[in-house]
Amino acid sequence: MSQLEETTLAYWKEHREQLRQSESQRAVLTNYLLVIISALSGFIAQQRFALTTLPLSLLVVGVGLYGAVTAAKYHERADYHLTQARVLTRTLREMGALTADDAPQRQSREAHYRAYPRLHRVRLYLLWIGLHLGIAAFGVILVVITLVR
């Protein structure tokens, strides 16, 4: 393998690692926020939705919105690194460092799509953003309950 191919491959690996790191950071953030929301909602319920807990309910809304925006940003970063890695994969193919025959990969991908005809179309990042928006909606419900009581 030439020096240029090794350098390109190292750059490709760096982008793949950054992609994984973005996904890991998103998962960690979501876990932290779920723990915080659980504690806040437990405390709010324990206080029987007293008016003094209204700021905590608003905090739940804010945390949910923050999580949604942050999950979207992590997706943007992951998508950037995936795009860069795909460009570098094409470059490695053009250099001859990778085989140009991607038929086995294509066949495997098509078999996967046949096995999961609907589910493969669902974008995972939308599920994560939806989870955080659900947290924000839960916060709105807490606010409404607190104000109505």
N, C-alpha and C positions, 0 to 999 in steps of 0.2 A: 504494500500500500504506500502510495507516495505521500510526501509531506502535506501536499494540498488536500488529499483525500482524508488524511488523519485530522487535519485542522478542521475541515468541514464536518467530519464525524463528531469531533469534540464539541463543536458549536451546536450540532444537532442534539447531542446528549444534554447540553446545558439547557436548551429550550424545553426538552422533554422533562427535565428535572424541575424547571420553573413552572411548567404546567401542573405537575403533580403537587408542587408546593402550594400553588394557588388553590387547588381542590382541597388539600389538607387544611389549609388555613380557614377556608370556608366552613369545613366540617367542625373544626374546633370552635370557631366563633358561634356557630349555630348551637353547639352543645352548651357553651357558656350562657348564651342568651336564654335557652330553654330552662336552665337551672335558675337563672335570675327571675324569669317570668313565673316559674313555679313557686318560688319563695314569695314573690310579691303578691301573687294571686291568693296564696294560702294565708298570708297576713291580712289581706283585704277581707277575705271571707271570715277569718277569725274575728276581725273587728266589726263584723256584721255590716259591712259596706257603709261605715260611718262617713260623714262628710269630710272628716279629717284625712280619710284615705284617698280622696279625690286626686291629689297630686301623684300618688302612687299609680292610680289607674291611668292618668295621663302619661306617666313614665312608661307604662306598658305599651301604650300607643306609640310613643316615641321610639322605644327600643325595637318594636316590630318594624316600624318604618326604616329605622337605621339598618336593621338586619336585611331588609329587602334591598335597599340601595347597595349595601356592602356585598351581598350575594351577587347582585348584578355586576358590580365592579370586579369581583373575583372571576366571574364568568368572562368578562371582557379581557382580563389579563390572561386567563387560560386559553381563550380563543386566539389571542395574539400569538402566544407561544406555540400553539398547535399549528397555526398558519405558517409561522416561520419554520417550524420543523418540517412541514410538508414541502415547502420551497427547497429546503436543504436536502430532503429525500430525492426530489427531482434532480437536483444538482448532482448528488451522488450517483444516481442512475446514469445521467449524461456523462459523468466521468468514467463510468464503467465499474465503479466500486460496488454497485448493487446490480443485481440482475434486472434486466428491463422487462422480464416476463412476470407480470403481476396477476396472471390468470388464476393461480391457486388462491391468492388473497381475494380476488374478485368472486370466485366460486364460493369461498367460505362466507364472505359477506352476504351474498345472495341467499345462501342456505339459512343464515341467521335471520335475514329479513322475512323469509318464508315461514320460519318457525315462530316469529313474533310480528305478524303483519300489522298490528295496530300499535303495539307497545313501542316498537322501535322508532315510531314517529314522535313520541312524547319526548320533549326536550327536558332533560334533567334539571337544567338551571331554572326552568320555569316552575318546576315543582318546589325547588328551594326558595325561590322568590315568593311563590304562593304560600309556603309555610310561614314565612315572615309577615306577609300581608295578613294571613290568618291570625297571627299573634296581635297585629295592630287592630284588627277587627274585634278580637277578644277584649283588647283594652278599651275599645269604644263601648262594648257591651258593659264592661265594668263601670265605665263612666256613667252610662245611662242608668244602670241599676243604682249606683250611688246617688245620683241626682233625684231619682224617682222615690227612693225610700225616704 
